[in-house]
Amino acid sequence: MKTVLHGTRRAMHSVLTSLVMGGAVWVSIHPVPALAQSGISARGLPDFSDLVETVGPSVVNIRTLERASGAPESGVADEQMLEFFKRFGIPVPPGMAPRGPRQERGPNEEVQPRGVGSGFILSADGLIMTNAHVVEGADELLVTLPDKREFKARLIGADKRTDVAVVKIDASGLNAVRIGDVNRLKVGEWVMAIGSPFGLENTVTAGIVSAKKRDTGDFLPFIQTDVAINPGNSGGPLINMRGEVVGINSQIYSRSGGFQGISFAIPIDEAVRVSDQLRSAGRVTRGRIGVQIDQVSKEVAESLGLGQPKGALVRGVEPNSPAAKAGLEPGDIILKFDGREVEKSADLPRLVGNTKPGTKSMVTVFRRGGQRELSITVAELEPERSERKPTTGDKPPVPGAATALGLNLSELSAAQKKELNIKGGVRIDSAEGASARAGLREGDVIVAVANTEVGSVKELESLLTRLDKSRPISVLFRRGEWAQYAVIRPQR
């Protein structure tokens, strides 16, 4: 019997077929990938060439110029690298120093390059979106299209909080991008970036979405990718496989100064919301309610009976603010704002910030074991208030059952209560042992224990005697204007 084998056995499963002819058995081995054998369909790597042809004509290079007279300052490095160091928080190497504040200069001053970035065309009549840090401090803006036409641009508006800017060139018939739906974007999905890293125009890089809703700022949940982003890519588009813009490339994470596989993009829906206000009013108006917030830890949630650690813990309420007028108190946990869930503290500034000033909204808070609804009128965001220091007295500590927790306490004077804008509470003169380990310290004012308000040392002592000494004790306290929770774990 003669056997003839056709094919290869290298790292593959095989399908055998036989044919009997003239006493010989002919066996043919057909290679089949192992993925197909296991029922998993193998897919090839994506081809981005069609996307580049579609979106490439909509991506522009933005150069910024500044007016300067005389020779350049000694020790001034390439502006692209300085932009990189500044934007990503990398220490400037010795001998490299950014330019000082711009001064008023005469009409004969010389124009010098200042930086480079990217952008993309929003409308056929020349509206272009980019990063605010790309255009910041520029005296002139030059936009170069992929067909090498160059235009002077004017700034429509820029918002530093979200790092979004809109500029305009006098042109028509331009190729505008298509805006995608960020909600449809999935982790693991392929995405592509086009920009001008280090001034190299129309450079294409690709990768996948690594994560969504990364908290790196108060008003933006960033898209994290592993797309290679470098100085000059800032302001360029992040594009999905349908050829739609889903983000603006804005930041990277780096310890070495170079790309390390982590980059961040501003979600396009957030950017469009900002750009609409910039185009209509030249600035962005945001709401505020006047609270200082913090995360709700698992320990605090369990000790208060909240269950899951969710919401935003109110550490402080500004006097005469919308929150104060609505009845919000330090120690409240905001669970919903205007009917929308507050899963973590970072959600609240975004929800409030996106609310038009003057709007009446409902706030759901968790307070002392129960939920309640409060009506609040949103005001316009203003500069943050400076923190005031509480006044303290020199009263001797009052001994009692609290000493078992390491607490030495004293009563608050009327002046201290007025200063802190509270009705009651107990001052900590010293904290040791379990209380110190919980983060309490001298000068803190305890206002509630185990979801129960305390107005005096006597009330606090009485409450402590009724609590289970073996279980953690939640303590709401004030430190200056701000309130927070601590969990005291007694020794067993």
PEMOFEN-V360776 format. One record per residue. N is the residue number from 1. RES is the residue in one letter. PSI is psi in degrees with one decimal (999 if undefined). OMEGA is omega in radians with two decimals (none if undefined). D_FIRST is the distance of its C-alpha to the first C-alpha in Angstrom with 1 decimal. Layout:
# PEMOFEN-V360776
[[N,RES,PSI,OMEGA,D_FIRST] [N,RES,PSI,OMEGA,D_FIRST]]
This chain:
# PEMOFEN-V360776
[[1,M,130.7,-3.13,0.0] [2,K,130.2,3.14,3.8] [3,T,127.1,3.12,6.5] [4,V,128.7,-3.12,10.0] [5,L,132.2,3.07,13.1] [6,H,133.5,3.08,16.5] [7,G,-167.6,-3.10,19.7] [8,T,152.6,-3.14,21.5] [9,R,5.2,-2.99,21.9] [10,R,110.4,3.02,25.5] [11,A,33.1,-3.13,27.8] [12,M,151.2,2.93,26.3] [13,H,166.2,-3.08,24.7] [14,S,152.2,3.02,21.7] [15,V,124.7,-3.07,20.9] [16,L,132.4,3.01,17.3] [17,T,145.8,-3.10,16.4] [18,S,152.4,3.12,13.2] [19,L,121.6,-3.12,12.8] [20,V,120.4,-3.14,10.5] [21,M,119.1,3.06,10.9] [22,G,37.3,3.11,10.0] [23,G,-9.8,3.13,7.0] [24,A,144.6,3.07,5.5] [25,V,115.8,3.13,6.9] [26,W,118.4,-3.13,9.7] [27,V,126.5,3.12,11.7] [28,S,129.2,3.12,15.2] [29,I,118.2,-3.13,17.7] [30,H,114.2,-3.13,21.3] [31,P,134.7,3.08,23.9] [32,V,126.9,3.14,26.7] [33,P,144.2,-3.11,29.9] [34,A,-31.9,3.14,30.7] [35,L,-40.0,3.13,34.1] [36,A,-36.4,3.12,32.7] [37,Q,-36.8,-3.08,30.4] [38,S,0.7,3.11,33.6] [39,G,3.7,3.12,35.5] [40,I,122.8,-3.10,37.8] [41,S,131.6,3.12,38.1] [42,A,132.8,3.12,38.1] [43,R,141.7,-3.14,41.0] [44,G,167.7,3.09,41.7] [45,L,150.3,-3.08,44.9] [46,P,152.4,3.07,47.9] [47,D,118.3,-3.06,49.1] [48,F,2.1,-3.01,52.9] [49,S,-40.8,3.13,53.5] [50,D,-37.5,3.12,54.8] [51,L,-39.8,3.13,57.1] [52,V,-42.2,3.12,58.5] [53,E,-33.2,-3.10,59.3] [54,T,-47.8,-3.02,60.9] [55,V,-25.8,-3.09,62.9] [56,G,-44.0,-3.14,63.4] [57,P,-10.8,-3.12,66.4] [58,S,-3.9,-3.08,68.2] [59,V,131.9,-3.05,68.1] [60,V,160.4,3.02,71.1] [61,N,134.1,-3.13,72.3] [62,I,121.0,3.06,75.6] [63,R,137.0,3.13,77.8] [64,T,142.3,-3.11,81.0] [65,L,153.5,3.01,84.1] [66,E,151.7,-3.12,87.3] [67,R,130.6,-3.13,90.6] [68,A,146.0,3.11,91.7] [69,S,146.6,3.11,94.4] [70,G,-168.2,-3.11,94.3] [71,A,154.3,3.09,91.5] [72,P,151.6,3.12,88.7] [73,E,141.2,3.12,89.4] [74,S,144.9,3.10,88.2] [75,G,5.5,3.14,85.2] [76,V,121.4,-3.08,83.9] [77,A,173.1,3.07,80.1] [78,D,130.4,-3.01,78.0] [79,E,-28.1,3.11,78.7] [80,Q,-42.8,-3.14,75.1] [81,M,-36.4,3.10,74.5] [82,L,-38.8,3.08,77.8] [83,E,-38.6,3.14,76.8] [84,F,-48.9,-3.14,73.6] [85,F,-44.2,-3.10,75.4] [86,K,-45.0,-3.01,78.0] [87,R,-37.6,-2.99,75.6] [88,F,14.3,2.99,73.2] [89,G,29.9,-3.13,75.7] [90,I,131.8,3.13,74.7] [91,P,137.1,3.12,77.5] [92,V,127.5,-3.12,78.7] [93,P,155.8,3.10,78.2] [94,P,140.4,-3.14,81.3] [95,G,-7.1,3.10,82.8] [96,M,124.7,-3.11,81.5] [97,A,134.8,3.11,84.0] [98,P,160.2,3.10,84.2] [99,R,150.7,3.09,87.1] [100,G,-178.2,3.14,90.2] [101,P,140.3,-3.14,91.7] [102,R,136.1,3.11,92.3] [103,Q,159.1,3.05,95.9] [104,E,130.5,-3.09,97.9] [105,R,164.1,-3.06,97.7] [106,G,176.0,-3.09,99.6] [107,P,-20.2,-3.10,98.7] [108,N,13.5,-3.09,97.7] [109,E,154.2,-3.09,95.1] [110,E,144.0,3.12,91.7] [111,V,127.3,-3.11,88.5] [112,Q,148.5,3.06,85.7] [113,P,142.8,-3.12,82.1] [114,R,-37.7,-3.10,81.8] [115,G,177.0,-3.14,78.3] [116,V,147.4,3.12,75.2] [117,G,-167.6,-3.11,73.2] [118,S,170.0,3.08,71.3] [119,G,177.6,3.10,72.0] [120,F,151.9,-3.00,70.9] [121,I,122.8,3.11,72.6] [122,L,-34.0,-3.08,73.8] [123,S,156.0,-3.07,75.5] [124,A,-19.2,-3.11,75.6] [125,D,11.5,2.93,79.2] [126,G,11.5,3.04,78.5] [127,L,132.5,-3.06,78.4] [128,I,136.3,3.11,76.2] [129,M,142.2,3.11,75.1] [130,T,-168.6,3.06,74.7] [131,N,148.3,3.08,75.6] [132,A,-36.0,-3.10,79.2] [133,H,-17.2,3.08,78.8] [134,V,-39.2,-3.05,77.6] [135,V,-4.8,-3.07,80.9] [136,E,129.8,3.05,83.2] [137,G,5.8,-3.10,86.1] [138,A,140.9,3.02,85.3] [139,D,-31.7,3.11,88.1] [140,E,150.4,3.10,85.9] [141,L,129.5,3.08,82.5] [142,L,126.2,-3.14,80.3] [143,V,125.9,3.10,77.3] [144,T,124.3,3.12,74.7] [145,L,162.3,3.12,72.4] [146,P,-24.4,3.11,68.8] [147,D,12.1,3.04,70.2] [148,K,1.9,3.02,72.6] [149,R,141.3,-3.09,75.7] [150,E,137.2,-3.10,78.1] [151,F,146.5,2.91,80.7] [152,K,137.1,-3.10,83.4] [153,A,154.7,3.03,82.9] [154,R,145.6,-3.10,85.4] [155,L,123.0,3.07,84.8] [156,I,-41.8,3.13,85.1] [157,G,155.4,3.12,84.8] [158,A,144.1,-3.14,82.9] [159,D,109.4,-3.08,82.4] [160,K,-32.7,-3.07,81.9] [161,R,-37.2,3.13,81.0] [162,T,-6.7,3.14,77.8] [163,D,40.4,3.13,77.5] [164,V,137.3,3.08,77.4] [165,A,153.7,3.08,79.3] [166,V,128.9,3.06,79.8] [167,V,165.3,-3.07,80.9] [168,K,135.7,3.00,81.8] [169,I,153.6,3.14,81.5] [170,D,90.1,-3.13,83.2] [171,A,166.1,3.12,80.3] [172,S,163.2,3.11,78.8] [173,G,26.3,-3.13,75.6] [174,L,161.0,3.12,73.6] [175,N,105.3,3.14,70.1] [176,A,149.8,3.11,70.6] [177,V,162.7,2.96,67.9] [178,R,133.5,-3.10,66.8] [179,I,130.5,-3.12,67.7] [180,G,175.3,3.14,65.0] [181,D,109.4,-3.10,65.3] [182,V,-30.2,-3.14,65.1] [183,N,-24.2,3.13,64.7] [184,R,-11.3,-3.12,61.2] [185,L,133.0,-3.08,60.2] [186,K,146.7,3.03,57.6] [187,V,132.1,-3.07,56.9] [188,G,-9.6,-3.13,53.5] [189,E,143.7,3.10,54.0] [190,W,139.9,3.06,53.6] [191,V,163.1,-3.05,56.9] [192,M,148.3,3.08,58.1] [193,A,143.0,3.02,61.3] [194,I,133.8,-3.14,63.0] [195,G,-161.6,-3.07,66.0] [196,S,64.0,3.13,67.7] [197,P,129.2,-3.12,66.8] [198,F,29.0,3.11,69.1] [199,G,1.7,3.13,70.3] [200,L,99.0,-2.99,66.8] [201,E,151.1,3.04,67.1] [202,N,46.0,3.08,64.4] [203,T,132.5,-3.08,62.1] [204,V,130.3,3.01,59.3] [205,T,158.9,-3.08,57.8] [206,A,161.3,3.11,55.7] [207,G,-154.5,3.14,54.8] [208,I,163.4,3.03,54.9] [209,V,119.3,-3.11,57.7] [210,S,-34.0,-3.13,58.1] [211,A,161.6,3.07,60.9] [212,K,157.1,3.07,63.6] [213,K,45.4,3.04,67.3] [214,R,129.4,-3.11,67.7] [215,D,100.5,3.04,71.3] [216,T,5.5,3.13,72.7] [217,G,162.8,-3.08,75.9] [218,D,-35.5,-2.98,78.5] [219,F,4.8,-3.08,77.8] [220,L,126.1,2.94,74.1] [221,P,101.9,-2.98,70.9] [222,F,156.8,2.95,68.6] [223,I,125.0,3.10,65.0] [224,Q,133.6,3.12,63.0] [225,T,172.7,2.98,60.1] [226,D,22.2,3.06,58.1] [227,V,134.1,-3.13,58.7] [228,A,116.6,3.13,60.1] [229,I,132.5,-3.11,63.8] [230,N,171.6,3.11,66.2] [231,P,129.8,-3.07,69.9] [232,G,-24.6,3.03,70.4] [233,N,-20.9,-3.08,67.8] [234,S,131.8,3.12,70.7] [235,G,-10.8,3.14,71.6] [236,G,166.0,-3.06,68.3] [237,P,147.1,2.91,66.3] [238,L,126.2,-2.91,63.4] [239,I,135.2,3.08,61.1] [240,N,179.6,-3.06,58.6] [241,M,-4.3,3.04,55.5] [242,R,4.9,3.12,57.5] [243,G,22.5,-3.12,59.8] [244,E,145.1,3.09,62.7] [245,V,124.9,3.14,64.9] [246,V,-6.8,-3.14,64.9] [247,G,169.3,3.04,66.8] [248,I,121.2,3.13,68.9] [249,N,125.1,-2.95,67.5] [250,S,-39.9,-3.00,70.4] [251,Q,160.8,2.95,69.6] [252,I,163.1,2.98,67.2] [253,Y,125.9,-3.09,67.1] [254,S,137.1,3.01,67.1] [255,R,-16.8,-3.06,68.2] [256,S,-14.7,-3.06,67.4] [257,G,-10.7,3.11,68.9] [258,G,172.4,3.12,65.5] [259,F,131.4,-3.10,63.1] [260,Q,26.5,3.03,61.3] [261,G,3.8,3.11,59.2] [262,I,117.4,3.09,62.0] [263,S,159.4,-3.04,64.0] [264,F,141.6,3.13,66.3] [265,A,143.2,3.08,67.1] [266,I,125.6,3.11,70.0] [267,P,136.3,-3.02,68.9] [268,I,-29.1,3.13,69.8] [269,D,-38.8,3.08,71.5] [270,E,-42.2,-3.11,73.9] [271,A,-40.1,3.13,74.4] [272,V,-39.0,3.11,75.2] [273,R,-42.1,3.11,77.7] [274,V,-44.4,-3.09,79.4] [275,S,-33.9,3.10,79.3] [276,D,-41.8,3.12,80.9] [277,Q,-37.7,3.11,83.9] [278,L,-39.3,-3.13,84.1] [279,R,-34.2,-3.08,84.1] [280,S,-33.9,-3.05,86.8] [281,A,-9.5,-3.12,89.0] [282,G,-4.3,3.11,87.9] [283,R,169.2,-3.12,87.4] [284,V,129.5,3.09,85.6] [285,T,129.7,-3.13,87.6] [286,R,155.4,3.11,86.3] [287,G,159.0,3.06,87.5] [288,R,152.4,3.09,88.7] [289,I,-9.8,3.04,90.1] [290,G,48.6,3.07,91.3] [291,V,149.9,2.96,89.2] [292,Q,127.4,-3.01,87.6] [293,I,166.5,3.12,84.3] [294,D,167.4,3.09,81.7] [295,Q,153.9,3.03,78.4] [296,V,112.6,-3.11,78.4] [297,S,164.3,3.13,76.6] [298,K,-40.5,-3.13,74.8] [299,E,-44.2,3.14,77.5] [300,V,-43.6,-3.13,80.3] [301,A,-43.6,-3.14,78.5] [302,E,-40.4,-3.09,78.0] [303,S,-25.9,-3.14,81.6] [304,L,-7.1,-3.10,83.1] [305,G,17.6,3.14,81.0] [306,L,-25.9,-3.11,79.3] [307,G,-104.1,-3.12,75.8] [308,Q,144.9,3.06,73.5] [309,P,95.6,-3.11,74.6] [310,K,168.5,3.11,75.3] [311,G,-174.0,3.13,78.2] [312,A,122.4,-3.14,80.6] [313,L,125.2,3.11,83.2] [314,V,111.1,3.12,86.6] [315,R,-26.4,-3.13,88.1] [316,G,153.4,3.12,91.2] [317,V,124.7,3.13,93.1] [318,E,136.8,3.06,95.3] [319,P,139.1,3.10,98.9] [320,N,15.2,3.11,99.8] [321,S,167.6,3.06,96.2] [322,P,-38.6,3.14,94.5] [323,A,-42.4,3.13,92.7] [324,A,-42.6,-3.14,96.1] [325,K,-29.1,3.14,97.7] [326,A,-12.0,3.13,94.9] [327,G,12.2,3.06,95.3] [328,L,143.3,-3.09,92.2] [329,E,150.9,3.00,92.8] [330,P,135.0,-3.09,91.2] [331,G,-17.2,3.03,88.6] [332,D,150.1,3.03,87.5] [333,I,115.8,-3.12,83.8] [334,I,117.9,-3.10,83.1] [335,L,-31.2,-3.14,80.2] [336,K,146.3,3.01,80.5] [337,F,120.1,-3.14,82.3] [338,D,38.4,3.09,83.1] [339,G,-3.1,-3.10,80.6] [340,R,138.1,-3.07,77.7] [341,E,140.7,3.00,76.1] [342,V,94.0,-3.08,76.8] [343,E,-37.1,3.12,73.7] [344,K,164.4,-3.03,74.8] [345,S,-32.5,-3.12,77.9] [346,A,-18.7,3.13,76.5] [347,D,-33.8,-3.01,76.3] [348,L,-49.3,3.13,80.0] [349,P,-34.0,-3.14,81.2] [350,R,-43.0,3.14,78.7] [351,L,-45.1,3.14,79.9] [352,V,-42.9,-3.11,83.5] [353,G,-32.5,3.14,83.2] [354,N,2.7,3.13,81.6] [355,T,133.4,-3.11,84.5] [356,K,129.9,3.09,87.4] [357,P,138.6,-3.08,90.6] [358,G,-10.5,-3.14,93.0] [359,T,138.1,3.03,90.3] [360,K,123.8,-3.10,91.0] [361,S,154.3,3.08,87.9] [362,M,136.4,3.13,87.3] [363,V,128.1,3.07,86.1] [364,T,121.8,-3.12,84.7] [365,V,151.0,3.02,85.5] [366,F,120.6,-3.08,84.9] [367,R,120.2,3.08,88.1] [368,R,52.5,3.00,89.0] [369,G,-4.8,-3.12,86.3] [370,G,166.9,3.13,86.6] [371,Q,149.0,3.05,85.8] [372,R,154.3,-3.12,88.5] [373,E,133.5,3.11,88.6] [374,L,141.0,3.08,90.8] [375,S,131.5,-3.07,91.8] [376,I,139.0,3.09,91.8] [377,T,116.4,-3.04,92.9] [378,V,134.7,3.08,90.8] [379,A,177.3,3.13,92.7] [380,E,140.6,-3.11,91.7] [381,L,135.4,3.12,90.0] [382,E,168.5,-3.14,92.5] [383,P,147.2,-3.11,92.3] [384,E,142.6,3.09,91.6] [385,R,146.9,3.08,94.6] [386,S,148.7,-3.10,95.3] [387,E,132.1,3.08,95.1] [388,R,148.2,3.08,98.5] [389,K,136.9,3.14,99.1] [390,P,149.6,3.00,100.7] [391,T,148.6,-3.11,104.0] [392,T,151.7,3.13,104.2] [393,G,174.9,-3.13,107.0] [394,D,30.0,-3.10,108.1] [395,K,144.5,3.13,108.5] [396,P,150.4,-3.14,107.8] [397,P,147.2,3.13,104.7] [398,V,116.6,-3.12,105.1] [399,P,158.0,3.12,103.6] [400,G,-165.5,-3.08,101.8] [401,A,-23.1,-3.11,98.5] [402,A,-19.4,-3.13,96.6] [403,T,-24.1,3.09,97.1] [404,A,-24.8,3.10,94.3] [405,L,1.6,-3.14,91.9] [406,G,17.8,-3.07,93.5] [407,L,132.0,2.90,95.7] [408,N,124.0,-2.94,99.3] [409,L,159.4,3.02,100.7] [410,S,160.8,-3.13,103.9] [411,E,154.0,3.05,105.3] [412,L,141.5,3.05,105.2] [413,S,165.8,3.10,108.5] [414,A,-37.5,-3.14,109.4] [415,A,-38.9,3.12,108.9] [416,Q,-39.8,3.10,105.4] [417,K,-40.7,3.13,104.4] [418,K,-41.3,3.14,105.9] [419,E,-40.9,-3.12,104.1] [420,L,-6.6,-3.13,100.7] [421,N,47.5,3.09,101.6] [422,I,157.3,-3.13,100.9] [423,K,-31.0,-3.10,103.0] [424,G,-174.1,-3.13,102.1] [425,G,171.1,-3.09,99.9] [426,V,132.5,-3.11,100.2] [427,R,138.6,3.06,100.0] [428,I,118.7,3.09,97.9] [429,D,-27.9,3.01,100.0] [430,S,152.0,3.14,97.3] [431,A,127.6,3.14,93.7] [432,E,173.4,3.03,92.1] [433,G,-129.9,-3.06,89.3] [434,A,-36.5,-3.13,87.2] [435,S,-41.1,3.11,89.2] [436,A,-39.5,3.12,88.6] [437,R,-26.3,3.12,84.9] [438,A,-8.2,3.11,84.8] [439,G,0.5,3.11,86.2] [440,L,150.8,-3.13,89.9] [441,R,170.4,-3.12,92.6] [442,E,136.5,3.14,96.3] [443,G,-18.7,3.06,97.8] [444,D,152.3,3.14,95.2] [445,V,116.1,3.11,96.7] [446,I,124.9,3.14,95.2] [447,V,-17.6,3.11,95.7] [448,A,146.5,3.07,93.4] [449,V,128.1,3.13,91.7] [450,A,47.7,3.09,89.0] [451,N,16.2,-3.14,89.7] [452,T,126.5,3.14,93.4] [453,E,146.2,3.08,96.0] [454,V,130.8,-3.09,98.4] [455,G,-10.0,-3.11,101.9] [456,S,169.0,3.10,103.3] [457,V,-39.0,-3.13,102.5] [458,K,-43.9,3.13,103.8] [459,E,-40.1,-3.13,101.4] [460,L,-43.4,3.13,98.5] [461,E,-42.9,-3.14,99.5] [462,S,-40.1,3.13,99.8] [463,L,-42.5,-3.11,96.4] [464,L,-34.3,-3.12,94.7] [465,T,-21.7,-3.12,96.2] [466,R,-10.1,-3.09,94.6] [467,L,154.2,3.07,91.0] [468,D,116.6,-3.04,88.3] [469,K,-15.1,-3.09,88.6] [470,S,-6.3,-3.07,84.9] [471,R,151.7,3.10,83.5] [472,P,146.3,-3.11,83.2] [473,I,122.9,3.10,86.3] [474,S,135.2,-3.12,86.1] [475,V,123.7,3.03,89.0] [476,L,123.8,-3.09,89.9] [477,F,158.0,3.10,92.0] [478,R,138.2,3.02,93.6] [479,R,101.1,-2.98,93.4] [480,G,-131.8,3.13,95.7] [481,E,-12.4,-2.96,95.2] [482,W,148.4,-3.12,91.6] [483,A,151.7,3.07,90.3] [484,Q,169.0,-3.13,87.2] [485,Y,146.9,2.95,85.8] [486,A,151.3,3.11,85.3] [487,V,113.1,3.13,83.8] [488,I,127.0,3.13,85.6] [489,R,103.2,-3.13,83.6] [490,P,150.6,3.07,86.1] [491,Q,138.1,3.13,85.4] [492,R,999,none,84.3]]
